[in-house]
Amino acid sequence: MSANRNEQSTHQDKLPIRMLHDRVLVRQETSEGERRSGGGILIPATAAVGRRLAWAEVVAVGQNVRTVEPGDRVLFDPEDRAQVEVRGTAYVLMRERDLHAVAADRFEGSEDSTGLYL
């Protein structure tokens, strides 16, 4: 019975969405609010900062997307986004061309890798 329950929860966790064309659906990694600097300093949500890009995890991609795969981390501008809620979880919908960078294990040691620890 427990195997059947795990199978049902896996089926229920899967998104009932099919992405079209060059669209990418991502889930933002951090919520907007307080954050910590690399040195451990707490930065309040009200602190004025310049234009800041955000990281997110790719959840689904359309059939014409060529550079990212589900599970990759991508860098994007949170100002240029369209949000959608599916089963109580907020996602961001964007075009592939709106992504600034992709971080994935498959790039390790390749010529395209910058060597930066992101």
Secondary structure, 3 states (H helix, E strand, C coil): CHHHHHHHHHHHHCCCCCCCCCEEEEEECCCCCCEECCCCCEECCCCCCCCCCEEEEEEEECCCCCCCCCCCEEEECCCCCEEEEECCEEEEEEEHHHEEEEECHHHCCCCCCCCCCC
